[in-house]
């Protein structure tokens, strides 16, 4: 699909087609995402702007690697 937000072939290509590294990154995302979404909801419920900012920024960081332009940066860190 032309307007897909995620292209697995491109993402894998950016890390040398290493499926094991990709699985590790995906696993880390799947572990962190529910906690961050819960933190966002909690911050909104408490009207805590600073906590919301931190949680949203962290979630953005977790999603970032799935943009193939950023995948190699995460692998190197």
C-alpha positions as CSV (number, residue, x, y, z in Angstrom):
1,X,0.0,0.0,0.0
2,X,1.4,3.4,-1.0
3,X,0.5,5.3,2.1
4,X,1.5,2.8,4.7
5,X,3.1,4.2,7.8
6,X,5.3,1.2,8.2
7,X,7.2,-0.8,5.6
8,X,8.7,-4.0,7.1
9,X,10.9,-4.6,4.1
10,X,12.4,-1.2,4.4
11,X,12.8,-1.4,8.2
12,X,14.5,-4.8,7.9
13,X,16.7,-3.5,5.1
14,X,17.9,-0.6,7.3
15,X,19.2,-3.1,9.9
16,X,20.9,-5.5,7.4
17,X,17.8,-7.8,7.2
18,X,18.5,-9.0,10.7
19,X,15.2,-10.4,11.9
20,X,16.5,-11.3,15.3
21,X,17.4,-7.6,16.1
22,X,14.0,-6.6,14.7
23,X,12.2,-9.1,16.9
24,X,14.1,-7.7,19.9
25,X,13.2,-4.1,19.1
26,X,9.6,-5.1,18.6
27,X,9.5,-7.0,21.8
28,X,10.8,-4.0,23.7
29,X,8.2,-1.9,22.1
30,X,5.4,-4.3,23.0
31,X,6.6,-4.4,26.6
32,X,6.8,-0.7,27.0
33,X,3.8,0.5,25.0
34,X,1.0,-0.6,27.4
35,X,2.8,1.0,30.4
36,X,3.3,4.3,28.5
37,X,-0.3,4.4,27.4
38,X,-1.4,3.8,31.0
39,X,0.9,6.6,32.1
40,X,-0.6,8.9,29.5
41,X,-4.1,8.1,30.6
42,X,-3.2,8.6,34.3
43,X,-1.5,12.0,33.5
44,X,-4.6,13.2,31.6
45,X,-6.9,12.1,34.5
46,X,-4.7,14.0,37.0
47,X,-4.3,17.0,34.6
48,X,-0.5,16.6,35.1
49,X,1.0,18.3,32.1
50,X,4.6,17.4,33.0
51,X,3.8,13.7,33.4
52,X,1.9,13.7,30.2
53,X,4.7,15.4,28.4
54,X,7.2,12.8,29.7
55,X,5.0,9.8,28.9
56,X,4.1,11.0,25.4
57,X,7.7,11.8,24.6
58,X,8.7,8.3,25.8
59,X,6.0,6.7,23.7
60,X,7.2,8.7,20.7
61,X,10.7,7.3,21.3
62,X,9.4,3.8,21.4
63,X,7.5,4.2,18.1
64,X,10.4,6.0,16.4
65,X,12.4,2.9,15.6
66,X,9.6,1.6,13.4
67,X,10.2,4.4,11.1
68,X,13.0,2.8,9.1
69,X,14.9,6.1,9.0
70,X,15.5,5.7,12.8
71,X,15.9,1.9,13.0
72,X,19.7,1.9,12.5
73,X,20.1,4.5,15.3
74,X,18.3,2.4,17.8
75,X,20.4,-0.7,16.9
76,X,23.6,1.2,17.4
77,X,22.6,2.5,20.8
